Structures are given as C-alpha cells and as structure tokens.
C-alpha cells in the first residue's frame, strides 16, 4: 500500500511494502526512502526492500 508517496524513475518497490505516513512524520531518513514535509519520497534508483512497513 502506498499513500502520499513520490516514486522517482528506476526506483524499485518490493512485495508487501507499506509506505503510509500514519504517524504524520514530517522529516525522516530511512533505508531506500525519506520523508520531507510529510511526503514519502523514493529517490531515483532507490530500492525499498520487500516487507518494509512505514
């Protein structure tokens, strides 16, 4: 499930990934993605591993 996510080109999202900012986090850095102004961003060439839950 993806909600309020920007996915750049050549990014890969694994099976079972849930990127939803339920906790209203404004700024954070994680493995394969980051959050800015409450929006989740998967950068160009980024990889979000299978089963990741945000």
C-alpha positions, 0 to 999 in steps of 0.5 A: 500500500502506498499513500502520499508517496513520490516514486522517482524513475528506476526506483524499485518497490518490493512485495508487501511494502507499506509506505503510509505516513500514519504517524504524520512524520514530517522529516525522516531518513530511512533505508531506500526512502525519506520523508520531507514535509510529510511526503514519502519520497523514493529517490531515483534508483532507490530500492525499498526492500520487500516487507518494509512497513512505514 
